[in-house]
């Protein structure tokens, strides 16, 4: 994750400049990205051309076949389509994702927050996603509260593969990569069933909305878990830390890369918000992962150049 800085508005900033800066902060989740010495409207306009931060990460997997070296996965999590994340913002996320020309796009749950009325519009916009091997999804806790079957049907009608305690296999160059997905942790997640039939030593990616699944995933030989749910804490107060998710377990697997035994995990901050349409020092993100074969021992992952 790159460093983020918040600079005070210059004394001489006009009303228009202040408004542009405020809009930029809003879009990017409370963070303004300024290189040292750059202030004001010009930079704010440039930064707002892309609504979401793209986080580049490289992850080494012991079991990844050479044929999949350099495989690129783009993850969008916690969309929460509705009042706080309107259609245009989701359309922008899709456009940014398509520009990354992913091999696989994964959607890790919470497509909606409270309303069934948001399900179809979200699925319609997400149907524009393009990826070489397809678009795969799992459901989040909010999807279950709103209507798991309705969300599943809407996405599947748009040719998005919803993995509900099951897996998909990607074949390339005589090798296989397995992508499993589970229902949300509190709504029937079954890792054993999801990975059933996958060879124990194979490269397996598990899509799971809630990162708490890592304890089960590590027992089932999963190579990499891709999660969301935490929003990275969403509001990260100076000195006090994040507002959401204060339990030790949630603090451990709240944001970014980590590992438990042989299993690595990446927890996305997501693009949406809950409770308030506000993020602080925790910008929304689209995650762009590059997978490489090689040892995962030690701190072998790295942000891409
Ligand atoms: Fe969420």
Boltz pocket constraint, residues with backbone or C-beta under 6 A from the ligand:
constraints:
  - pocket:
      binder: B
      contacts: [[A, 78], [A, 80], [A, 109], [A, 110], [A, 140], [A, 229], [A, 230], [A, 231], [A, 270], [A, 274]]
      max_distance: 6.0
